[in-house]
Amino acid sequence: MLSPNALSITACALRNRPAGAPPVDPGDPIDPVFTPAYVDDFETPGPLLGRANWEQLNTSLNWQAIGGTSRMLTNFGAASVVLFGPPEGFGGDVMFRVGYNTNAADPGGQAFTTVVSYRLWEIDESNYLQIAVDPSLKRITVGGMVAGASVSPPRWNDVPVNFDERGDLAVLLGADGTIRIAINGRWLKGFAINPQPRDVGDYSAIFPPAARAGRVGIRSGTRAYAVADYIEVDVAGVTIDRVPGFVRRHGKDATQGSVPIRGKYLGVPERIAYRILNDAGVPQGAWQLVADPAFTAGRWTGTATIPVGGPWTIEIAYQQAGGKWFRTWSTRILCGIFALYYGQSNAVGRGDRSWTGTTPNIQAASYAKDGVDVLPMWAGDEWPLTKMAMHELANRLSALTGLPVGVAATGYPAVGLDYLKPGAPGWSTFTTFVDMMGAPEVVLWDQGEADGDSTMPYPSTYATRFINDLVGPIRTYLNNPTLPVLPIILGKFVNGTPPNGIETGLSSSQRNLLARSVLSTETMDPNVHVMSWGGGREHADGYHYTGAGYTEASRREAYTVARYVYGVNCPDGAGPRVVAATRAGAVITLSLDMRGFTGLTGTAIKGYEVSANNFATTLPTTSVEVSGNTIVITLAADPGGPVKVRSYYGWTYDDSSMAGGIAPGVDPIPVLPIFDPLTAA
């Protein structure tokens, strides 16, 4: 039933229900047959009045079943409602489904597109919920009456592209006042209903408990056009509360991931099974039992396995003792690469969230695949997701690898590396994250301000401490001895005074020493690569960046991860690197390792310094320009001997105009600074 052509599949299933998929285990076949308590496929022609389980509120109107659809044949201008199901209606959790029809020909052959409406929680004409389906505007509108007063809850939007003129509408009514709506097997997100886009609308304040019961039905005020192709209603024997919108695969190069599921059930459970549907609703395999099922006091949990890729939907088949089957389905899920930003506050800044004191902060996550926007929810219920700065990494890395990508961030503000290692107070920030969210397959390390801007000699030992005290223990904790860990090189400190009251010279030298130390980690471990540096990014304050600044960092880092972790032929997100300097009189030419870039761009470049006395003083320059794949520095005069060249030194350099590497489809990425001065003879 979960197909873009849900009409034909659903109608067929209602008229001649299939036996189900082949059994997974011949000794324990899973062969669900779904038979709702009340169902009418309108294949038997004739009036609905007098038909089993039907009642018209206005019996003078003539509702008919004609050609597998329901229609009203007289009094075309007057609204009429026909009700379905048991006379007492339904309370509790209810699943209602209807084959909505907004463009069927009338008996005279004329076609008419209109809005069709369906009643739920119908107690009487003063108390009901009404859902209107309008494919022409891609809109679902919810309204109704409570105690004779009209109510107009927010409409649902983000209706999928397969919201056609005919299809399948499903509504899950919760006894707690919540409503979920699906079109052709896809739960919709109510952006206007919740502060964050979720698939559950809470109408408990609009519909009090006494109004959450009654019958279901069809409303029409048009001429003799079809309104519904089938209708069914039953108690919701099984539901899924929520699944994560993204799950990590079981490891780098793995082909599957595990989805934790929880929900509600009715009756005495016999068994619960699942199968995977692709985004067109096509089953991707046979039914199989849910792993580790647990049933307690009306709540159930279990685990399903899904392939890497997606979006997928999990269809659940639940069998009560006695044999009756119920079904439901999940929201859409992606499965793929899981990356973690970890470090100080700038790691968590990828989530565009504020800090509260020094409390460790676990961020919500971002994920993407080919522009697919699945239900934005990861892990706990209280972590709704918006497109944060790190969504840029997820989106670009997904495009580069062809896989879904999930990115999360955690960290601890204003602390050095020694505070985050095992045995130190901050280590629990990492372990808590892993215990809650699962193991990442790549760690993106954004930290160093507390080490570089300290009166202690931390920068000189940073590389050794990073490899031995952090990278090693992280790999051990994750049981992944080759886990890629990608550190960042810090950008400048933009305030007018050095941090922590230390003198300007010491601050600049320590920043430079820290950068050189981080760069050296690449030679210490084959799975450590510098992911980016902080130049050319927009600052929010002395240490932190704006949303645009974090987004730019995430853009660059996607290329580094793709290149070094996943072997994609793309540029290095840390930029081209200067590898040699030569001098001819007053002209110094810098040669670059292009690292996947096809060219350079930039004019009137800032930040490059030349010295003939080891930077006790610097020589005046007249220009710094790009020439082909080189950078050319022209001095004001021939120094007459060897000189040294460095760039973006310290903590207050000018990065207002930089040389950048370019490649097809890649915006410029700045050239990595010359941290260790090069000699031009």
N, C-alpha and C positions, 0 to 999 in steps of 0.2 A: 504493500500500500504506500510505501514511502518512495515515490517516484515522481519525476517531473510530469509524467503522464498518469498521475495518481487516479484520475477519474476512471480510466478504463480498467486499471488494475484493481482498484477498489470495488468498482461495480461488479467485475467478474468474481472477485473474492466473496462478495456478499451473495451472489446468485449461485455460486458453485465453489464453496470454500475449498482451497487446496489442502492436501494432506500434509504439507510442510516439507522441509528439506530432508534429504536422506539422513538416517540416523548416524550419529558419530560413532556410537558403540553398539553393535548388533545385540549385545546383551542388555543394553539399557537405552533403547531408542528414544530420541527426542523428536517428537512428531506432533507439535502443537496444532490444535485446531481451535480457532478463536470463535466463539459463538456468543455475542452479546445477549443480554437478557431480553432486550427489545430491539428489533431490527425490521426495517421495511425497505425493500429494494424497488418498490413501485412497478415491478414487472407484472403483477396481477392487476389488470385494468379495472376501473370502476371508482365510485365515490369513496372518499375517505371516511365520510360519516357512516357509522355502522360497521366499519372495519375494525378488527381487533386492535385495541390499544390507542384508538384515535378519538378525539373529541374536538368539535368546532365550538369556539366561543359564540359565534353567530351562525346558527344552524341554517339560516336562510341563504347563506352563501354556499356555493357549490364547488368544493374542492374535489379534484379528480386525480387518479393515477392514470396517466396516458403515456404510452411508449417508454416506460421506464423512468418517468419523471413525475413530479407532483405539480399540479397547476390549479389555479382558481378560474372557473369558467364563466362566472356571472358577477354582476355588481363590481365592475372592474375598478371604479374610482374609489371604492370604500375599502379601507384597510380591514383585513380579516386575519385572524390568528387561528391556526389549527394546532392542537396540542397532542403530544405523543407520550406514551409510557403509562405506568400504573396510575390510577386515579389519585393516589396519595402523593405521587411524585417521589422525588429522591431527596434525602438528606445526606450528610457526610460528604466524602469526596466522590465526585461524579465525573465520568468521562463521556463527553458528548461528541459525536462525529456526524458530519453531514457532507454529502456531495453537493457543494454549492454550485449553482448554475445561473449565470448572469447573461447568457447569450444563446438561448435555444429558440428555434423557430416555433411560432404558434401554429395551431391547426391549419391556418390559412397560408402558412409558408413564410410569414413575415418574421424577420429577426429583430430583436430589440435588446440593447444593452442597458442594464439597470443595476441599481443597488439592491441586494437582497438581504433580508434580515431574519435572524433566528432568535427565539426566545429561550431563556434559561431562568431557573429559579422563579418560574411563573406560579405565583400563588393565586392572583387574580389580576384584573386590569389596573389595579392600583399598586401592585407589588410585583415587579419582574426586572430581570436583566435582559437587555437586548444588544445583540452584536450584529452590526451591519458590515457586509462585505462589499468593497468597492474596488475591483481590479483596475478600473480605468484610472483611478488616482493612486493605486497601490496603497490602499489604506484600509485599516480595520478600525471602526468606530464603536465605542462601548457607551451605552446609555441605559435608560430605564426609568422606573418609578419606585419610590419607597414611600409607603403610607400616603399615596396620592400625589406626591411631589416629584417633579422631574429631577433626575440626576444625570449628570454628564461627566463621567470620569474621563481622564485623558485618553486620547486615541492611541492605538499602537501604530508604530511605523517601522521602518527598516524591513518592509515586507520583501521577501526574496524575489528574484527575477522570474521565477517560475510561477508567480501569482497570476495565473491565466484566467480566462473567462469561465472555465469550469475546472474544478479540482476538489481537493479534500480539505475541509476545515475541521480541526479538532480543538476542543476546549476542555481543559481540566479545571473543574470547579473545586476549590478547597473548602472544607468546612470551617477553616480559619479565616475565610474571606479573601483568599488569594485566588488569582486567575492566571492560567497559562493558555496561550493561544498558539496554534501551529497551522501553517499553510503547507499542504503537501509534505507533511512529515518534518517540517523545520519549525522549531519553536522560535517565536518572534521576540525581539527585544523591545521593551517599552521605554524608550528614551524619555518620553514625557511623563512617565509614571514614577521613575526612581531617580535619585540623584546621580546614579551611575547606570549604564545600560545593563539591565538584567532581564531574564526571561520570565520573571515572576512579578505580577502586578498585585500590590496589596490594596484591596478595596474594603478592608475590614471597617474603616471609618465611615464608608459610604453605605455599605450594606450591613446592618447590624445582624447578630446571630439569627433573629427570627425571620429575616429576609433571605437567608441562605438555604432555601429548600424550595421544592415545588417541581413542576413538570417542565418539559422542554417542548419546543414546537417551531413552527414556521409562520412567518408573517408575509403578507403580500397585499399591495394596493394597486398593482398594475393590471394590465390586461391578461390575456390567457397565455402567459409565457411561463416556461418552466422555472421553478424556484429551487428545487432540490432533486438530485438523482438518486439519493438513498439517505437514510437516517438511521442512527443507532445510538443507544444510550444504555449505560450500565453503571454500577458502582465501580469506582476505580480500584480494582483488586490489587494493583501494584502501581507504584509511582517511583520516579527518581527525583530526589530533591535537587541534586546538582552533581555535575561532574566537572573537573577542571577543563578549561578550554584548550589547554596544552598539557601534554605529558612528555616527560623526557624519555628518550629511547634507553634501552638497558645499558648503553655504553657506546663509545665511538665505534662506528661501523656496524652496530647492532641493527637488526631489521624489525624489532618489535619494542613496544613499551607496555606498561601496565597501567590500567585505569582504575582507581578506587571509586566505588559506586556506593551510594546509600539512598535509602528511600523508605517508603511505607508499604505495608501489605495487609491484606485482610484474610481472616480464616486461618486454618491450620495448613502450614506450608508442606507441600510434597517435594517440589524441586523448583529451581530457577535456572534458566538458560539464557543465552544471548547469541546474537550473530552480528556481524559488522556489515553496515551498508555504506556504499560510497555516496558522493554528494548528489548522484542522480537517483538514489534510493535502491540501487541494485545490490543484492546480497553478495558479499565477498567470500562466502564459504557457508558451511553447514552450521546448524545450531550446535552449541556446545555448552556444557554446564559452567555456570559462574564458579570461579575458584574461591575457596574459603568462605562459603556463604554462612551467614549468621542471622538468626531470626530471634528477636527479643521484643516482646510487648508491642507488636505492631510495627517495629522498625527492623529493617534488614540492611546488611552490608555485604559486600563481596568485591571481587576483582575480575576485570576482563582484560584480555590481551588484544592489542590492536597493532596493525602494521605501521611502520614509519610512513609518513605522508599524511594524506587527508585533504580536506576535512572528512572525518568519518562520523557516522551516527551509530550508536549501539542500540539495537532493538532487544528488548527484554521480554521473555516469555516466562510467566510465573504460573505454576500449577498448584491449585489447592488440593488438599486431601479430598478425594471424591472424584477428581479428574478434571474439573473445570479449569480452563486456561484463561489468563488475562495477559495483556501486553501493554507496553509503553515503550518510549524511546528517549534517548538522551539528547542533549544539545550537541552541537557539532564539536569535534575534538581534532586537534592536530597532534602529531607525534614526531619528534625530531631532536635536533641538537639542543642541548641545554648549556648555557654559559652563565657564569656568575661574575659580577663585579664585586670586588672585596677590597677593603682597605680603610681609609679615613673618610672624612665627610664628602670628599669629591667623588668617591666611589658611589656613595648613596645619592649624590647629586644627580646621577643619571636618572633617578626616579622623580626628579623635580619635587621633592618633598622637603619639608622643614624639619629641623631637629628640635628635640626637647631636652635641654640640659645635655647630659652625657649618656643618655639612655641608648643602648644599642638599638639599631633600627633595621628591621627587615622590610625590604620594599616589596610592593607588588611587582608584577613582572609584565613584560611585553613580548609579543610573539607575532610572527608573520609568515605568510607563504603566498607569493604571487598575488599580493593584494587582498587575499582572503581575510575577512574580519570575522573570526568565530566569536562565540560569546566571550566577552572579556572578563574572565574570572580565573584565578589561579589559586589553588590550595584552599585556604580558609575562606569562610563565607564573608568575612568582613574585609576582604582585600579586593575591592573592585578595581578594575584597571581602566586607565585612560592611556592614550598614546603619549608616552613620556619620551624624554630625550633618548633613552636607550632603545626605544622602538626603532630608531634609525639604524642601529646595529642589527637588530633582528630583521628588519626589512631588507637591508642591503646584503647581509650575510645569507639570507634565504634566497635572494635573487642570484647570488654568486654560486651557491651550492646546489640549488634546486630542492632544498629540504626545508621543512618548517624549522623555525628557530625560536627558542624561548630564552629570554634574558631576565635575570633578576639581579638585585643588588643588596648588599648588606655591608655593614662596617661600623666603626666606632670613631667618633670625632676627636680630633686634637690629641692623638696618641701616637707614639713611635712604634716601630716594628717590634721592639721588645715587649710591648704591652699586648701584642696580638699573637704571640707565639704560645705553644703549649706550656701550661703551668702558670701563665700570666692571666690576669682578670679578663682580658679581651678575647681569649681563645674561645670562650663559650659562645661568642657571637657567631663564629664560623660553625661550630659543632651544632648549635641550636638550629641554625639555618639548614644544614644538611639533614638533620633529623626530621625537620618539618617539610622540606621541599625536595629532598633527594640529592643525589650526587651529581654535580656538574661534570661535563667532560672537557671543559676548559675554564680556567680561572683567569680573570682580567684584573690585575693588581694596580690600584690607584692609591698610592700612599707615598709618604716621604717628607711632607712638609715639616712634621714634628722632628724628623731626623736631620734634615738639611738646615733648618732654622733653629738650631740649638747651640748653646755654649759648650755642649759636650762634643767630643770628637767622633760623633756617630757616622758621618759620611765616609770616613776612611775605612770603616769595617762593614759598610752596608752590604756590599755584594756577598761577602762570606756569610753574614747573618741571614740574609735573604735566602740563599740557597740552602744553608744547613738548618736554620731555625724555623723557616717558614715553608719553603717549597717541599723539603723532605717530609716534615710532619703532615702536611696537607695530603701528600701522596699516600702516606701510610694510613692516615685516617680513612681515605677514600678507597684504599686497596687498589691504587692505580699508580704503579711505579713510573709510568711514562706520561703522567698527566701534564699537558701543556699549561704553563703559567706565564702570562705575558705582562710584564711590568710597564708602567708609564714613566717617562722622564718629565719632571715638573716644568711648568712654565715660569714666567717671571712673577715676582711679588710686586704688585702695582701701587701700593701705598707709598707715601713720601718718606716714611721712616722705616728702618729695618725692624724686623720682628724681634720680640723679646728683649729689646733694648741693646742688642749687640751692635758693634760698630759696622759700618757699611762695608768695609773691606773684608772683614771676616765673614759677614753674611754672603757676599758675592762669591768668595772663594769656596765657602762650604756648599753653596748651591752648585757651583761648577764641579766640585769634587764628588758630590752626590750623583750628578748626571754621569760623570765618567765611571763611577762605581756601578751604576745601574747598567750602563752600556756594556761593561765588562762581563756581566752575567751571561751574555750570549755566548761567550767563549768557555763558560764553566759548565754549561748544560745544554745538550742539543735540543731540548724541548722548552727552552726559555728564549723568548724573542721580545725586544722592545716593541710595544704596540703603538705608541704615538708619543708626541711631546706636546707641551702646552702652549707653544707659540701660536700667535695669530688667532686666538680665541677670545671672545667677548667676556670681560670680567663683570661680576656683580659686586665684588668687594676685593679686598687685598688678596684673599686666598681662593675665593670661590668664583664660579662662572654663572652666567645667565643660562636660561634654558637654551638659547641659541648656541652658547658656548659649549654646553654639554652635548647638544645634538651634533655639533661639528666634531667633537672628539669621538663620539660614537660612530659617526660616518667614517672617519679615518680608520678607526680600529676594526671595523668590519673587514676592510681590505687586508689588514695584517693577519687577522684570524683566518680568513679564507686562504691566504697565500701560504702561511706556514703550518697551519694545523690541518687544513683540508686539501692542500695541494692544488689550489685553483690558480690558473695562470692569470694573475692580476697584479697591480702595483702593490708596493709595500706601504701600509698606512702610516709608517713613521717617516716616509718621504725618501727622496734620493739622498745619497750620502757623499760628501766631499772626501775624496781619497788621496788627492795629491795637489801640490801647489808648485808652480814654476814661475820664474821671474825673467822678464826681458826689459831691463831698464826700469822705468816707472810703472810697467804693466805687469800685473800678477794674474795668472790664469789658474783657475781652480777646476780640476777634472773631477767628474762625478761617477759614481756607481749608480746607474739609473734605477736599478731594482724594480724593473717592470714598467717604468714610465717610458713614454715614447718621445718626450720633449720637455723643455723648460719654458716657463713664462715668468715675467716680472720686469719692472723698470724702476729706476731710482731706488734701488734696494738699500735698506737700512740694516744696521746691526752688525756689520763686518768691521773688524779692527785689524790693523797691521802695526807691528812694532819691530824696531831694530835693537831694542834693549830689554827683551823678555817682558814687555808690557809695563815697564816702569813708566814709560810714556808711549803714546801712540802717534803714528805718522798721519798727517792730513791726507785725505783722499779727495779726488775731484769727481769720481763716479764709481758706482758699482752696478753693472748691467749684465744681463743674460746675453750670451753669444752662442747660438746653437745649443749644444748640451754642456756648455761650460759657463762659469761665472767669471767675469773679467773685472778686476779692481784696478783702477787707474789712480796712482798716487800723484800728489802735487809736484813731487820731484823724485828723481832717481835716488834711491837710498845708497847706491854704490856698494851694496853687499847683501848678505843673506838677511832675510826678515822672517818673522813668524806671523801667521794668520789665525785668527779665531773669530767666532761669530756668536752673537746672542749670549754674551758672557754675563754671568752673575744673576742679579735679580731685578734690575731696572732697565734692561736693554730696550731699544726701540724696534718693535716688530710691526710698525705701521705699514711697511712695504717690504714684502719678502719674495724671494724666488720660490717657485713651486713646480713640482713635477706634474705633467699632464699626460693623459692617455685618453683614447676614445671612450666617451661615456663617463669619464671620471673628472670631477671638478678638481682644480689644483690642490695639491697637498704640499705644504712647505718643506723645503730642503732641511734635513736634520742639521742642527748646529754643529760647528766644529768645536767640540768640547776640549779636546786635547790639541793644542796648537800645532799646525803644520808648518814646516820650514820651506820657504821658497828661496833657493840659493841664487 
